[in-house]
Amino acid sequence: MTINCKGNLIDLTLPKIMGILNITPNSFFDGGKYADDNSVLQQVEKMLVDGATFIDVGAYSSKPNAEFVSENEEVSRLLPVIDLVLKHFPETLISVDTFRAIVAKKAIENGACIINDISAGSLDENMMQTVAKLQVPYIMMHMKGNPQTMQSLAQYENIVKEMLFYFSEKVAQARSLGINDLIIDPGFGFAKTLEQNFEAMNKLDLFQMLELPLLVGISRKSMIYKTLETSAEFALNGTTVLNTIALQKGAKILRVHDVKEALECVKLYNSLIG
């Protein structure tokens, strides 16, 4: 349960927090909030002080029906932010949320150290080969289609069984290319109905059979706020509840907007298990 980031072994035996930094104008919760250097630095500093081990930077919103963004636009959004963060906080472990091999390569060359791919290589046939050459940890998420089509593809006979088969194939492909550090993400909200999201959460412990670290990203998502008949703005309490359940079922990384509250979940959970 360790991953190698820039030569440092990160032990995931005690779950870690990944703070979300969306530098997109249209993300579902915080779109447009971090559009200038000061707001970016303030948010990164807050997340690091609050206890984030990783900062996940995204320059292409993957919400349902998200607008298309060109590779050039994604790179032009992303690289200045990586440079800015590392200039002010040089020890930061930056994960980059992208499904494009070219973007991944440029991000790592500019100081990022993890690739977080919502498609597990399905949207760019060069992604896994690129990650293998870069020798960085690779987060593989479950989804179908792309952000524009995924909500129409939520058909499963047995969702958890199909997800496990999907991951077994993706892991085998990644291993055959020589990718050492793999992390799996069930992809809550991606090509899944409300009911399917909760079924996946309920059976999350089954994913431990893959013997890989499990990342859970349910922060302020619609499975919470639609169930509670509220909005993403008021979904922090629900996020905390499901993060706690995810920890009980084996999650090793919580990807969140609210680092302080997520770390409190980890601390209390760790005290509970002793």
C-alpha positions, 0 to 999 in steps of 0.5 A: 500500500505504498506509491512512489512520488518523486522518489518518496514512498507514500504509505497509504496504510493510513488513508490520505486526503487528495484536495481538489483544485479545479481551474475550470470555469464550469466545474459542478461545484467550484467552477471559476473560483480559482481563476487568478494566481492569488485565489489558487495559492490561497486555496492550495495553502489552505488545503495543505495546511488542513492536511492534504497529502496530494493536490489534484489539479483539473483543467477539463471539467468531467461533469455530465455533458461538460463542454469540450476543451481542446488539448491546447486549452487544457495545457494552457490552463494547467501548466501555469498553475503547476508552475505557480504552485510548485514555485510557492509550495515546492514540496507539493505532490500534484496529481493531474486530472486528465485523460489525454496522454500529451497533457499527462506528459507535459504535466509530469515534465513540469513537476506533477507526479501522479496521473488521474485518468477518468477513463483508465486509458479508454479515451486515449490509446497512448495514455497507458504507454505514456504513464509507463514511460513516465513511471508515475502512479496512475489512478484508473477510474471506472466510466463508460463513454465520455463526459458528454455521453456517459449518462446515457450509458448507465446500463448494467446487469450486475454493476459491481461484477462488471466494474470488477471485470473492467478493473481486472482488464485495465490492471492487466493492461497496465501491468503488461506495460510496466506501470508499477503504482496503480490506484483504482477509483470506482467513479461515483457519478460517472455512467451510473444512476443514483441507485447504482452509485449507492449499490457500488458504495454499499459493496465497495469492500469487494474492490479490495479483492483487486489488492490495490489502493482504492480512491473514493471521490464523492465530494458534494456529488449529486448522489448526495445532494439529490438524495437529500434534496439540496444542492452541492453547496449544502452537501458537506455533511452528506459527503462526510457521512459517505466518506466515513462509510468509504473508509470503513469499506477500505478507501485509502484516498479521499478526493475532496473539496473540503480537506479539513473535514475529510481528515477529521473523518480519517482521524476518527476512523483511525482512532476507532480501529486502533 
